Amino acid sequence: MEYDPSSGRMVGFTDLGLTSVGDVVQDNCDSADLATEALVILVVGLMGYWKAPVAYFLTSKLSSVTQGELMKQVILAVEGIGLSVAAMVMDGLSANVKMVKNFGCNLELGNLNPFFPNPANPLKKIAVIFDACHMVKLMRNTLHSYKAIAIPGKGIAQFEHFRKLHLTQEEEGLRAGNRLTARHVDFVCQKMKVKLAAQLFSASVAKALELARCLKLKGLEHTEGTQYLCTVMDRLFDILNSKSPRGHGFKAALTLKRLDYHREFLLEAEFVLLNMTTVDGRLKICESPRSMGAVGLACNIRSVIFLAESLLTTTLAGRSISYILTYKFSQDHLEILFSCIRKAGGWNNNPSARQFEAIFKKLMFRIGVCVTSSDNTNVACQDETSLVAAVDRSVTRSARNVFTLSTENFSMFEDAMVDHSYSSAVNRLSPFIGNVLVYVAGWVVRVMLKRLKCVPCMDALISNAVVGEEGLLLSLKDNGGLKKPSKDVVKVIKVAENVLRSTVDVADPRKSHRAFGLKLEMRVLSRMPNNLFSSLRQHFDNVSEGCDNHYYSLLRLLCKCFIDVRSHHIAHMSNIRSQKEVVRHSNNKMTLFRNQ
């Protein structure tokens, strides 16, 4: 509660902006309940990149009936100015679920109907979409809570498979082309972060599980169910999160032709979501206490199909819609608005009711707050959707100076090697490490091909490519754009990895931090065998005079490129392992939830 000198009254009480809600009379002036939350309604344009906050209500424990009446009046107001409401997007809050049920939606198994009549025109329907990011997090939490889920016809999906894959990658010192870390498997203190759930249910993790099963790694022999669930969730999230009309595959914009291509998968995904059970088969996940994730995604599938079939075959304001970007049906736009409000408060990211109203007006009339990647925000801007100003006001802004640090600005490590040797810890590279090194070698080749000018040297990097079990991970992850390294390149990378592991303690590089840099590079070069790139002997002899020695230049570029990426990876993983229990995010959210 605060005193507003401009109006001469106390502010901070609940304010629904109405004189009546249903049969209940609401006297805003006499309300004695302090507002603890703000219900904000944002309109996002399907045709074009614009969004506009159209209403906010200062509330405290808002019921589903009252919230439904507020939404009904907002829909009538939006329709009254000539806009057409196609969908209502929300998270899985119980009040939201009850509200859409009151509107006429049916979220029960066997009669799923995520649509309700438009209050302005009962002949039209409004689709209900639950924010895909929230639903993916809920699915992750469901699998973690039940530990295992039975997927019809595919096997058992177990959360323990993610943990064992993470431990295997930690023991081997390399990751199989995925972002899995301890934060992904022990996420309780960071359960609000969408990227941890999205990266867990990713195609990269699915391919890593398939690799582990093919290599018969202990504890990962039966990962078919977990791999299938990751694949379904990854593809479904891509379909529900398309951002660009130039996207490809499952990330492509939704058109009628693309819908026919996706329809079989969408129906299969809906069947899986609605028929997953606990391991004993007695309880369906969609009927369990943790049903919201599965039910929400199943509703999204039906809503997206309905919207594509209805919008892509009609014209609006004399214009036809050729494609739909499903990212428009995301709560990210609202989260970015909240980030703007937090940023406007400076150090205070929990504004009072009076501050919220002042910032909201500022955003509406002056659009003076923008979000950058370094701001206090839950999400990053994914497209060019911008706020619509209430007043057209052109503001000339000077370009910001961007200062970028380069690795060249940092001084070279001291030329000293540690005396301790870690060669005893290196016996033989396991098949898992071998597959990861082949995959990394492909990335090194991609970088090298951009730097080299000599055609024979470029051909030597990709001729006689690695095949068979050694290149299994590369084959699993290749969708047509990955580079397959030659056997000689793989030899160089393996020698470099062996020398790196014998010189540096990859588990704790602080003990041997002086070993990195030029000294390590020269030591790797000194251990290289003499029979590399034998098919280019004649070419190397022709260009071996003076400083233009292609053989040593090629070897050094390969070694330097690999050592650089491995050094960055070692430092990154060391920083992750050194982190203690993450409490900043959970404590910050707890402070906000308690209105302090």
Beta strands, then each sheet from edge to edge (+ up, - down):
strand 1: 2-4
strand 2: 9-11
strand 3: 20-21
strand 4: 24-25
strand 5: 37-44
strand 6: 50-59
strand 7: 87-90
strand 8: 115-118
strand 9: 121-130
strand 10: 148-151
strand 11: 155-158
strand 12: 315-316
strand 13: 319-320
strand 14: 386-387
sheet 1: 1+ 2-
sheet 2: 3+ 4-
sheet 3: 5+ 6- 14-
sheet 4: 7+ 9+ 8-
sheet 5: 10+ 11-
sheet 6: 12+ 13-
end
